[in-house]
Amino acid sequence: MEQGLGFSHFLAQIDGVGISVLVLLISLSVASWYLIITKSINNFIAKKRATAFLNHFWNVESLDEVKKSFNGTTPNNAFAELAKLGIEAAADSKMQDSYKLAAAGGTSEFLTRALRNGIDQEAAKVENGLTLIASAGSAAPYIGLLGTVWGIYHALIQIGLSGQGTLDKVAGPVGEALIMTALGLAVAIPAVLAYNAFVRRNRIWLARLDAFAHDLFVLITVGNGATDSGNDAAQRTQSAPIPQTIAPATTYSDLEERGQ
């Protein structure tokens, strides 16, 4: 068998199409690994900060203390941002003129829209970059296969021109062409695994955020009604519509048991 066959020999014999395929695979690999690493770090930090904020939130005596803690500071996690958004929305709704569209439906509807927008913004934020990871996981094997087919085509042409079709002449060039398939799989497998992990994490994260929004909605509406007279406050609290897009409270352990 001829000596000198391998990846270096493959690179020396590759043409423009093969180089383009190789560069595309390397670019997808670098981009997907960059997103995998950065999103993993960001998710870890976000979870740590959210846990610290929720521990503080549920140990204060009133929403006024939570509001004071936001003075001069910027929320560093999605739960803090949602809490600040909800508290500010409840305060702003009292200042809105009744004829303005933003105040239509009263404080309850205004707060519902604000919380829904906050959850939608966080959903868009956590899904950023997943399209590229999914594209790398689904397209990389086919891109590698294209490079393999093109490499085998040129290998067979060279073998035909040499007039030697023995196994030792065929195995080397064809084996080198299959390197493209291996590279495509090497790019696709980590991307697919990472995409599935991120999708599951985002589903649990948004479910927890949705449950917190539900609790926050109840706390704010009850807090607003506490300043009214007894029966009127109770009646308004009971009749306050809970937003349908905000699910009932769900704990993290419940979601883990369901395998979400």
Buried (B, 14 or more C-beta within 10 A) or exposed (E): EEEEBEEEBBEEBBEEBBEBBBEBBEEBBEBBBEBBEEBBEBBEEBBEBBEBBBEEBEEEEEBEEBBEBBEEEEBBBBBBBBBBBBBEBBEBBEEBEEEEEBBEBBBBBBBBBBBBEBBEBBBEEBEEBBEBBBBBBEBBBEBBBBBBEBBBEBBBEEBEEEEEEEEEBBEBBBBBBBBBBEBBBBBBEBBBEBBEBBBEBBEBBBBBBBBBBBBBBBBBBBBBBEEEEEEEBEEBBEEBEBBEBBBEBBEBEEBEEEEE
